[in-house]
Amino acid sequence: MIRKNFIELEVHFNCIQYFILVFSEHWLRKDEIQFYNPNDYYVASSFCRTDHIHGSVSVFLLNYNKSTTIDKVNDLSLDIHAEFGAVKLSEAN
């Protein structure tokens, strides 16, 4: 439920920056997720339900980290039954 608690989360993540954030049950639609990433983070991977409400999963990384999505895993996502957001972190330069 990121939408309801977004301001509090953003304040927290401005004070303490984590390398990776993973949210389950964020309840966002695919067209909303880009508007709810905390400052200095980007959506590295996500699954948003299409046929049912609530649920879903997302992975956020700090902007300076590189990653690629693992589509082989993410493509297995099904509303309610299995919801994945998998990424492979790139090695530091």
C-alpha positions as CSV (number, residue, x, y, z in Angstrom):
1,M,0.0,0.0,0.0
2,I,2.6,2.5,-1.1
3,R,0.0,5.1,-2.2
4,K,-1.3,5.5,1.4
5,N,2.2,5.7,3.1
6,F,4.3,7.2,0.3
7,I,5.2,10.5,2.1
8,E,6.3,8.7,5.3
9,L,8.4,6.2,3.2
10,E,10.0,9.0,1.2
11,V,11.0,10.9,4.4
12,H,12.5,7.7,5.8
13,F,14.4,6.9,2.6
14,N,15.8,10.5,2.4
15,C,17.4,9.9,5.8
16,I,18.6,6.4,5.3
17,Q,19.4,5.1,1.8
18,Y,19.1,1.4,1.2
19,F,20.7,-0.3,-1.8
20,I,17.5,-2.1,-2.7
21,L,13.9,-1.9,-1.8
22,V,11.3,-4.6,-2.3
23,F,7.6,-4.0,-1.8
24,S,4.9,-6.6,-1.9
25,E,1.3,-5.7,-1.7
26,H,1.9,-2.2,-3.1
27,W,-1.6,-2.1,-4.7
28,L,-0.5,0.1,-7.7
29,R,-1.5,-0.3,-11.3
30,K,1.1,-0.5,-14.0
31,D,0.3,3.1,-15.1
32,E,0.9,4.4,-11.5
33,I,4.1,2.7,-10.5
34,Q,6.4,5.3,-12.1
35,F,4.9,8.0,-9.9
36,Y,5.5,6.2,-6.6
37,N,9.3,5.6,-6.6
38,P,11.1,7.2,-3.8
39,N,13.6,10.0,-4.5
40,D,16.9,8.6,-5.8
41,Y,15.4,5.2,-6.7
42,Y,14.1,3.7,-9.9
43,V,11.8,0.8,-10.6
44,A,14.1,-2.1,-11.5
45,S,11.3,-4.6,-11.8
46,S,7.6,-4.9,-11.0
47,F,4.5,-6.9,-11.5
48,C,1.1,-5.1,-11.2
49,R,-2.1,-7.1,-11.1
50,T,-4.3,-6.6,-14.1
51,D,-7.4,-8.8,-13.3
52,H,-7.7,-8.3,-9.6
53,I,-7.2,-5.5,-7.2
54,H,-4.4,-5.0,-4.6
55,G,-1.4,-7.3,-4.4
56,S,1.6,-6.8,-6.8
57,V,5.3,-6.5,-6.2
58,S,8.1,-4.1,-7.1
59,V,11.9,-3.8,-6.8
60,F,13.5,-0.4,-6.5
61,L,17.2,0.3,-6.7
62,L,19.2,3.4,-5.9
63,N,19.8,5.4,-9.1
64,Y,23.5,4.8,-9.4
65,N,23.0,1.0,-9.4
66,K,22.6,-0.9,-12.6
67,S,20.5,-4.0,-13.1
68,T,18.6,-6.0,-15.7
69,T,15.3,-7.7,-15.2
70,I,15.2,-11.4,-15.2
71,D,12.3,-11.9,-17.7
72,K,12.5,-15.7,-17.5
73,V,11.3,-15.4,-13.8
74,N,9.1,-12.3,-14.2
75,D,7.1,-13.8,-17.1
76,L,5.9,-16.5,-14.7
77,S,3.8,-14.0,-12.7
78,L,0.1,-14.6,-12.5
79,D,-2.4,-12.5,-10.6
80,I,-2.9,-13.8,-7.1
81,H,-1.1,-17.1,-7.6
82,A,2.6,-16.0,-8.2
83,E,3.8,-12.4,-8.4
84,F,7.6,-11.8,-9.1
85,G,9.9,-8.9,-9.5
86,A,13.4,-10.4,-10.2
87,V,16.5,-8.4,-11.1
88,K,20.2,-9.2,-11.7
89,L,22.5,-6.6,-10.2
90,S,25.3,-5.5,-12.4
91,E,28.9,-5.6,-11.1
92,A,30.3,-2.3,-9.8
93,N,32.6,-0.5,-12.3
